[in-house]
Amino acid sequence: MNPQYEILAKCLLPTHMLEWFELTNVEVKPKENAATQDTQSEVSPVNIIHLYLDEKV
């Protein structure tokens, strides 16, 4: 697993969460554009990150 994703998981998850769970997979997908009243043509790209955990035995 990419160490950068483990650092991200440590920042986002509750303290000591990775002591009980192992980061098994990460998926990064672009966020779909929602119809809004704001019609700026130059919008910064936004991604959704899915972190998958598996309980350690």
Secondary structure, DSSP 8 states (H G I E B T S, - for coil): --HHHHHHHHHHS-TTHHHHEEEEEEEEEE------S---S-----EEEEEEEEE--
